[in-house]
């Protein structure tokens, strides 16, 4: 099981300027994650999501995160 703080820390290690919000949807392994970062500027939505997925690669592969609803944004 991966905690909310672990998810936040893993994403912030990969995307240093990010603001990360994590909510449990259905148990601790079903998460909704919102990531806001200026590093997403100019990237397609697919590339933005790939960047976040790369930060959570091990957790997704081991299924400590079973389901991930992901939203990415640039700061306003």
PDB file as gemmi writes it, atoms N, CA and C in Angstrom:
CRYST1    1.000    1.000    1.000  90.00  90.00  90.00 P 1                      
ATOM      1  N   UNK A   1       0.850  -1.186   0.000  1.00  0.00           N  
ATOM      2  CA  UNK A   1       0.000   0.000   0.000  1.00  0.00           C  
ATOM      3  C   UNK A   1       0.892   1.245   0.000  1.00  0.00           C  
ATOM      4  N   UNK A   2       0.547   2.184  -0.808  1.00  0.00           N  
ATOM      5  CA  UNK A   2       1.267   3.449  -0.910  1.00  0.00           C  
ATOM      6  C   UNK A   2       0.422   4.537  -0.262  1.00  0.00           C  
ATOM      7  N   UNK A   3       1.017   5.322   0.624  1.00  0.00           N  
ATOM      8  CA  UNK A   3       0.279   6.381   1.315  1.00  0.00           C  
ATOM      9  C   UNK A   3       0.168   7.623   0.433  1.00  0.00           C  
ATOM     10  N   UNK A   4      -0.755   8.490   0.800  1.00  0.00           N  
ATOM     11  CA  UNK A   4      -0.915   9.758   0.080  1.00  0.00           C  
ATOM     12  C   UNK A   4       0.391  10.536   0.064  1.00  0.00           C  
ATOM     13  N   UNK A   5       1.070  10.598   1.219  1.00  0.00           N  
ATOM     14  CA  UNK A   5       2.320  11.347   1.299  1.00  0.00           C  
ATOM     15  C   UNK A   5       3.399  10.752   0.417  1.00  0.00           C  
ATOM     16  N   UNK A   6       3.443   9.428   0.311  1.00  0.00           N  
ATOM     17  CA  UNK A   6       4.415   8.783  -0.571  1.00  0.00           C  
ATOM     18  C   UNK A   6       4.144   9.142  -2.027  1.00  0.00           C  
ATOM     19  N   UNK A   7       2.883   9.149  -2.422  1.00  0.00           N  
ATOM     20  CA  UNK A   7       2.525   9.530  -3.788  1.00  0.00           C  
ATOM     21  C   UNK A   7       2.952  10.973  -4.057  1.00  0.00           C  
ATOM     22  N   UNK A   8       2.640  11.857  -3.134  1.00  0.00           N  
ATOM     23  CA  UNK A   8       3.019  13.268  -3.281  1.00  0.00           C  
ATOM     24  C   UNK A   8       4.530  13.400  -3.411  1.00  0.00           C  
ATOM     25  N   UNK A   9       5.274  12.739  -2.539  1.00  0.00           N  
ATOM     26  CA  UNK A   9       6.735  12.834  -2.567  1.00  0.00           C  
ATOM     27  C   UNK A   9       7.330  12.277  -3.850  1.00  0.00           C  
ATOM     28  N   UNK A  10       6.810  11.155  -4.326  1.00  0.00           N  
ATOM     29  CA  UNK A  10       7.318  10.563  -5.564  1.00  0.00           C  
ATOM     30  C   UNK A  10       7.096  11.500  -6.751  1.00  0.00           C  
ATOM     31  N   UNK A  11       5.931  12.097  -6.823  1.00  0.00           N  
ATOM     32  CA  UNK A  11       5.654  13.017  -7.930  1.00  0.00           C  
ATOM     33  C   UNK A  11       6.512  14.264  -7.815  1.00  0.00           C  
ATOM     34  N   UNK A  12       6.662  14.802  -6.600  1.00  0.00           N  
ATOM     35  CA  UNK A  12       7.476  16.008  -6.421  1.00  0.00           C  
ATOM     36  C   UNK A  12       8.961  15.749  -6.707  1.00  0.00           C  
ATOM     37  N   UNK A  13       9.431  14.532  -6.506  1.00  0.00           N  
ATOM     38  CA  UNK A  13      10.810  14.194  -6.862  1.00  0.00           C  
ATOM     39  C   UNK A  13      11.008  14.274  -8.369  1.00  0.00           C  
ATOM     40  N   UNK A  14      10.009  13.862  -9.118  1.00  0.00           N  
ATOM     41  CA  UNK A  14      10.081  13.847 -10.584  1.00  0.00           C  
ATOM     42  C   UNK A  14       9.746  15.213 -11.176  1.00  0.00           C  
ATOM     43  N   UNK A  15       8.760  15.887 -10.568  1.00  0.00           N  
ATOM     44  CA  UNK A  15       8.277  17.180 -11.072  1.00  0.00           C  
ATOM     45  C   UNK A  15       8.390  18.169  -9.916  1.00  0.00           C  
ATOM     46  N   UNK A  16       9.554  18.768  -9.785  1.00  0.00           N  
ATOM     47  CA  UNK A  16       9.912  19.503  -8.568  1.00  0.00           C  
ATOM     48  C   UNK A  16       9.003  20.685  -8.243  1.00  0.00           C  
ATOM     49  N   UNK A  17       8.455  21.348  -9.236  1.00  0.00           N  
ATOM     50  CA  UNK A  17       7.627  22.529  -8.948  1.00  0.00           C  
ATOM     51  C   UNK A  17       6.146  22.203  -8.805  1.00  0.00           C  
ATOM     52  N   UNK A  18       5.816  20.929  -8.710  1.00  0.00           N  
ATOM     53  CA  UNK A  18       4.406  20.530  -8.753  1.00  0.00           C  
ATOM     54  C   UNK A  18       3.667  20.752  -7.446  1.00  0.00           C  
ATOM     55  N   UNK A  19       2.378  21.011  -7.610  1.00  0.00           N  
ATOM     56  CA  UNK A  19       1.418  20.977  -6.501  1.00  0.00           C  
ATOM     57  C   UNK A  19       0.623  19.706  -6.727  1.00  0.00           C  
ATOM     58  N   UNK A  20       0.529  18.868  -5.711  1.00  0.00           N  
ATOM     59  CA  UNK A  20      -0.085  17.548  -5.871  1.00  0.00           C  
ATOM     60  C   UNK A  20      -1.208  17.371  -4.853  1.00  0.00           C  
ATOM     61  N   UNK A  21      -2.374  16.984  -5.344  1.00  0.00           N  
ATOM     62  CA  UNK A  21      -3.515  16.691  -4.488  1.00  0.00           C  
ATOM     63  C   UNK A  21      -3.892  15.233  -4.704  1.00  0.00           C  
ATOM     64  N   UNK A  22      -4.053  14.491  -3.613  1.00  0.00           N  
ATOM     65  CA  UNK A  22      -4.358  13.065  -3.692  1.00  0.00           C  
ATOM     66  C   UNK A  22      -5.604  12.773  -2.863  1.00  0.00           C  
ATOM     67  N   UNK A  23      -6.548  12.049  -3.473  1.00  0.00           N  
ATOM     68  CA  UNK A  23      -7.755  11.618  -2.767  1.00  0.00           C  
ATOM     69  C   UNK A  23      -7.925  10.118  -2.944  1.00  0.00           C  
ATOM     70  N   UNK A  24      -8.350   9.447  -1.888  1.00  0.00           N  
ATOM     71  CA  UNK A  24      -8.713   8.021  -1.981  1.00  0.00           C  
ATOM     72  C   UNK A  24     -10.110   7.934  -2.569  1.00  0.00           C  
ATOM     73  N   UNK A  25     -10.281   7.102  -3.581  1.00  0.00           N  
ATOM     74  CA  UNK A  25     -11.596   6.923  -4.196  1.00  0.00           C  
ATOM     75  C   UNK A  25     -12.317   5.710  -3.647  1.00  0.00           C  
ATOM     76  N   UNK A  26     -11.601   4.579  -3.567  1.00  0.00           N  
ATOM     77  CA  UNK A  26     -12.233   3.334  -3.128  1.00  0.00           C  
ATOM     78  C   UNK A  26     -11.142   2.482  -2.498  1.00  0.00           C  
ATOM     79  N   UNK A  27     -10.825   2.789  -1.270  1.00  0.00           N  
ATOM     80  CA  UNK A  27      -9.711   2.098  -0.626  1.00  0.00           C  
ATOM     81  C   UNK A  27      -8.417   2.830  -0.916  1.00  0.00           C  
ATOM     82  N   UNK A  28      -7.345   2.398  -0.303  1.00  0.00           N  
ATOM     83  CA  UNK A  28      -6.072   3.098  -0.410  1.00  0.00           C  
ATOM     84  C   UNK A  28      -5.353   2.864  -1.732  1.00  0.00           C  
ATOM     85  N   UNK A  29      -5.833   1.929  -2.553  1.00  0.00           N  
ATOM     86  CA  UNK A  29      -5.136   1.661  -3.809  1.00  0.00           C  
ATOM     87  C   UNK A  29      -5.877   2.206  -5.033  1.00  0.00           C  
ATOM     88  N   UNK A  30      -6.972   2.928  -4.816  1.00  0.00           N  
ATOM     89  CA  UNK A  30      -7.711   3.601  -5.883  1.00  0.00           C  
ATOM     90  C   UNK A  30      -7.630   5.101  -5.606  1.00  0.00           C  
ATOM     91  N   UNK A  31      -6.863   5.808  -6.419  1.00  0.00           N  
ATOM     92  CA  UNK A  31      -6.560   7.201  -6.116  1.00  0.00           C  
ATOM     93  C   UNK A  31      -6.989   8.136  -7.235  1.00  0.00           C  
ATOM     94  N   UNK A  32      -7.358   9.342  -6.834  1.00  0.00           N  
ATOM     95  CA  UNK A  32      -7.534  10.445  -7.765  1.00  0.00           C  
ATOM     96  C   UNK A  32      -6.418  11.428  -7.463  1.00  0.00           C  
ATOM     97  N   UNK A  33      -5.623  11.734  -8.468  1.00  0.00           N  
ATOM     98  CA  UNK A  33      -4.462  12.602  -8.280  1.00  0.00           C  
ATOM     99  C   UNK A  33      -4.566  13.778  -9.242  1.00  0.00           C  
ATOM    100  N   UNK A  34      -4.391  14.977  -8.711  1.00  0.00           N  
ATOM    101  CA  UNK A  34      -4.318  16.191  -9.514  1.00  0.00           C  
ATOM    102  C   UNK A  34      -2.912  16.753  -9.356  1.00  0.00           C  
ATOM    103  N   UNK A  35      -2.258  17.020 -10.490  1.00  0.00           N  
ATOM    104  CA  UNK A  35      -0.906  17.562 -10.477  1.00  0.00           C  
ATOM    105  C   UNK A  35      -0.916  18.866 -11.269  1.00  0.00           C  
ATOM    106  N   UNK A  36      -0.435  19.930 -10.632  1.00  0.00           N  
ATOM    107  CA  UNK A  36      -0.349  21.238 -11.270  1.00  0.00           C  
ATOM    108  C   UNK A  36       1.134  21.592 -11.362  1.00  0.00           C  
ATOM    109  N   UNK A  37       1.600  21.871 -12.588  1.00  0.00           N  
ATOM    110  CA  UNK A  37       3.018  22.178 -12.766  1.00  0.00           C  
ATOM    111  C   UNK A  37       3.236  23.026 -14.011  1.00  0.00           C  
ATOM    112  N   UNK A  38       4.152  23.969 -13.915  1.00  0.00           N  
ATOM    113  CA  UNK A  38       4.529  24.763 -15.083  1.00  0.00           C  
ATOM    114  C   UNK A  38       5.303  23.915 -16.090  1.00  0.00           C  
ATOM    115  N   UNK A  39       5.840  22.785 -15.667  1.00  0.00           N  
ATOM    116  CA  UNK A  39       6.571  21.893 -16.579  1.00  0.00           C  
ATOM    117  C   UNK A  39       5.648  21.246 -17.607  1.00  0.00           C  
ATOM    118  N   UNK A  40       4.342  21.319 -17.411  1.00  0.00           N  
ATOM    119  CA  UNK A  40       3.385  20.770 -18.361  1.00  0.00           C  
ATOM    120  C   UNK A  40       3.133  21.719 -19.537  1.00  0.00           C  
ATOM    121  N   UNK A  41       3.578  22.967 -19.411  1.00  0.00           N  
ATOM    122  CA  UNK A  41       3.319  23.954 -20.454  1.00  0.00           C  
ATOM    123  C   UNK A  41       3.912  23.480 -21.780  1.00  0.00           C  
ATOM    124  N   UNK A  42       3.093  23.469 -22.802  1.00  0.00           N  
ATOM    125  CA  UNK A  42       3.530  23.065 -24.131  1.00  0.00           C  
ATOM    126  C   UNK A  42       3.517  21.568 -24.381  1.00  0.00           C  
ATOM    127  N   UNK A  43       3.223  20.773 -23.342  1.00  0.00           N  
ATOM    128  CA  UNK A  43       3.157  19.319 -23.498  1.00  0.00           C  
ATOM    129  C   UNK A  43       1.728  18.892 -23.777  1.00  0.00           C  
ATOM    130  N   UNK A  44       1.570  17.866 -24.598  1.00  0.00           N  
ATOM    131  CA  UNK A  44       0.241  17.298 -24.813  1.00  0.00           C  
ATOM    132  C   UNK A  44      -0.238  16.656 -23.515  1.00  0.00           C  
ATOM    133  N   UNK A  45      -1.526  16.409 -23.433  1.00  0.00           N  
ATOM    134  CA  UNK A  45      -2.089  15.757 -22.257  1.00  0.00           C  
ATOM    135  C   UNK A  45      -1.448  14.385 -22.059  1.00  0.00           C  
ATOM    136  N   UNK A  46      -1.212  13.658 -23.141  1.00  0.00           N  
ATOM    137  CA  UNK A  46      -0.579  12.340 -23.051  1.00  0.00           C  
ATOM    138  C   UNK A  46       0.818  12.463 -22.449  1.00  0.00           C  
ATOM    139  N   UNK A  47       1.601  13.430 -22.907  1.00  0.00           N  
ATOM    140  CA  UNK A  47       2.964  13.622 -22.378  1.00  0.00           C  
ATOM    141  C   UNK A  47       2.928  14.040 -20.907  1.00  0.00           C  
ATOM    142  N   UNK A  48       1.960  14.861 -20.530  1.00  0.00           N  
ATOM    143  CA  UNK A  48       1.814  15.264 -19.132  1.00  0.00           C  
ATOM    144  C   UNK A  48       1.554  14.040 -18.263  1.00  0.00           C  
ATOM    145  N   UNK A  49       0.639  13.202 -18.698  1.00  0.00           N  
ATOM    146  CA  UNK A  49       0.289  12.007 -17.924  1.00  0.00           C  
ATOM    147  C   UNK A  49       1.458  11.021 -17.886  1.00  0.00           C  
ATOM    148  N   UNK A  50       2.182  10.887 -18.989  1.00  0.00           N  
ATOM    149  CA  UNK A  50       3.339   9.996 -19.006  1.00  0.00           C  
ATOM    150  C   UNK A  50       4.388  10.438 -17.997  1.00  0.00           C  
ATOM    151  N   UNK A  51       4.558  11.740 -17.833  1.00  0.00           N  
ATOM    152  CA  UNK A  51       5.513  12.259 -16.862  1.00  0.00           C  
ATOM    153  C   UNK A  51       5.115  11.855 -15.441  1.00  0.00           C  
ATOM    154  N   UNK A  52       3.837  11.952 -15.133  1.00  0.00           N  
ATOM    155  CA  UNK A  52       3.355  11.559 -13.802  1.00  0.00           C  
ATOM    156  C   UNK A  52       3.451  10.042 -13.633  1.00  0.00           C  
ATOM    157  N   UNK A  53       3.033   9.293 -14.648  1.00  0.00           N  
ATOM    158  CA  UNK A  53       3.114   7.824 -14.576  1.00  0.00           C  
ATOM    159  C   UNK A  53       4.553   7.367 -14.343  1.00  0.00           C  
ATOM    160  N   UNK A  54       5.516   8.055 -14.949  1.00  0.00           N  
ATOM    161  CA  UNK A  54       6.911   7.653 -14.761  1.00  0.00           C  
ATOM    162  C   UNK A  54       7.357   7.827 -13.317  1.00  0.00           C  
ATOM    163  N   UNK A  55       6.769   8.782 -12.608  1.00  0.00           N  
ATOM    164  CA  UNK A  55       7.090   8.982 -11.192  1.00  0.00           C  
ATOM    165  C   UNK A  55       6.516   7.871 -10.326  1.00  0.00           C  
ATOM    166  N   UNK A  56       5.439   7.254 -10.804  1.00  0.00           N  
ATOM    167  CA  UNK A  56       4.736   6.227 -10.023  1.00  0.00           C  
ATOM    168  C   UNK A  56       4.885   4.833 -10.634  1.00  0.00           C  
ATOM    169  N   UNK A  57       5.856   4.666 -11.509  1.00  0.00           N  
ATOM    170  CA  UNK A  57       6.029   3.423 -12.270  1.00  0.00           C  
ATOM    171  C   UNK A  57       6.032   2.182 -11.383  1.00  0.00           C  
ATOM    172  N   UNK A  58       6.852   2.166 -10.353  1.00  0.00           N  
ATOM    173  CA  UNK A  58       6.969   0.981  -9.489  1.00  0.00           C  
ATOM    174  C   UNK A  58       5.674   0.699  -8.731  1.00  0.00           C  
ATOM    175  N   UNK A  59       5.030   1.747  -8.251  1.00  0.00           N  
ATOM    176  CA  UNK A  59       3.796   1.575  -7.481  1.00  0.00           C  
ATOM    177  C   UNK A  59       2.674   1.036  -8.364  1.00  0.00           C  
ATOM    178  N   UNK A  60       2.632   1.474  -9.617  1.00  0.00           N  
ATOM    179  CA  UNK A  60       1.623   0.969 -10.550  1.00  0.00           C  
ATOM    180  C   UNK A  60       1.945  -0.465 -10.961  1.00  0.00           C  
ATOM    181  N   UNK A  61       3.210  -0.769 -11.206  1.00  0.00           N  
ATOM    182  CA  UNK A  61       3.614  -2.116 -11.623  1.00  0.00           C  
ATOM    183  C   UNK A  61       3.344  -3.146 -10.525  1.00  0.00           C  
ATOM    184  N   UNK A  62       3.579  -2.766  -9.279  1.00  0.00           N  
ATOM    185  CA  UNK A  62       3.371  -3.688  -8.158  1.00  0.00           C  
ATOM    186  C   UNK A  62       1.912  -3.716  -7.697  1.00  0.00           C  
ATOM    187  N   UNK A  63       1.098  -2.841  -8.278  1.00  0.00           N  
ATOM    188  CA  UNK A  63      -0.309  -2.676  -7.937  1.00  0.00           C  
ATOM    189  C   UNK A  63      -0.549  -2.199  -6.509  1.00  0.00           C  
ATOM    190  N   UNK A  64       0.452  -1.547  -5.900  1.00  0.00           N  
ATOM    191  CA  UNK A  64       0.160  -0.864  -4.641  1.00  0.00           C  
ATOM    192  C   UNK A  64      -0.737   0.344  -4.939  1.00  0.00           C  
ATOM    193  N   UNK A  65      -0.695   0.811  -6.191  1.00  0.00           N  
ATOM    194  CA  UNK A  65      -1.723   1.708  -6.722  1.00  0.00           C  
ATOM    195  C   UNK A  65      -2.417   0.900  -7.810  1.00  0.00           C  
ATOM    196  N   UNK A  66      -3.654   0.516  -7.552  1.00  0.00           N  
ATOM    197  CA  UNK A  66      -4.388  -0.348  -8.476  1.00  0.00           C  
ATOM    198  C   UNK A  66      -5.090   0.462  -9.562  1.00  0.00           C  
ATOM    199  N   UNK A  67      -5.646   1.610  -9.176  1.00  0.00           N  
ATOM    200  CA  UNK A  67      -6.358   2.463 -10.127  1.00  0.00           C  
ATOM    201  C   UNK A  67      -5.973   3.908  -9.874  1.00  0.00           C  
ATOM    202  N   UNK A  68      -5.771   4.640 -10.970  1.00  0.00           N  
ATOM    203  CA  UNK A  68      -5.330   6.026 -10.851  1.00  0.00           C  
ATOM    204  C   UNK A  68      -6.149   6.896 -11.796  1.00  0.00           C  
ATOM    205  N   UNK A  69      -6.927   7.806 -11.218  1.00  0.00           N  
ATOM    206  CA  UNK A  69      -7.627   8.828 -11.994  1.00  0.00           C  
ATOM    207  C   UNK A  69      -6.725  10.058 -11.941  1.00  0.00           C  
ATOM    208  N   UNK A  70      -6.267  10.518 -13.094  1.00  0.00           N  
ATOM    209  CA  UNK A  70      -5.235  11.545 -13.138  1.00  0.00           C  
ATOM    210  C   UNK A  70      -5.727  12.786 -13.862  1.00  0.00           C  
ATOM    211  N   UNK A  71      -5.458  13.936 -13.251  1.00  0.00           N  
ATOM    212  CA  UNK A  71      -5.765  15.226 -13.859  1.00  0.00           C  
ATOM    213  C   UNK A  71      -4.509  16.065 -13.786  1.00  0.00           C  
ATOM    214  N   UNK A  72      -4.096  16.628 -14.909  1.00  0.00           N  
ATOM    215  CA  UNK A  72      -2.918  17.496 -14.923  1.00  0.00           C  
ATOM    216  C   UNK A  72      -3.308  18.877 -15.436  1.00  0.00           C  
ATOM    217  N   UNK A  73      -2.624  19.893 -14.883  1.00  0.00           N  
ATOM    218  CA  UNK A  73      -2.923  21.283 -15.239  1.00  0.00           C  
ATOM    219  C   UNK A  73      -1.645  22.102 -15.158  1.00  0.00           C  
ATOM    220  N   UNK A  74      -1.653  23.242 -15.852  1.00  0.00           N  
ATOM    221  CA  UNK A  74      -0.610  24.242 -15.660  1.00  0.00           C  
ATOM    222  C   UNK A  74      -1.165  25.283 -14.698  1.00  0.00           C  
ATOM    223  N   UNK A  75      -0.293  25.969 -13.965  1.00  0.00           N  
ATOM    224  CA  UNK A  75      -0.775  26.988 -13.024  1.00  0.00           C  
ATOM    225  C   UNK A  75      -1.453  28.153 -13.774  1.00  0.00           C  
ATOM    226  N   UNK A  76      -2.404  28.768 -13.109  1.00  0.00           N  
ATOM    227  CA  UNK A  76      -3.098  29.911 -13.730  1.00  0.00           C  
ATOM    228  C   UNK A  76      -2.471  31.216 -13.316  1.00  0.00           C  
TER     229      UNK A  76                                                      
END                                                                             
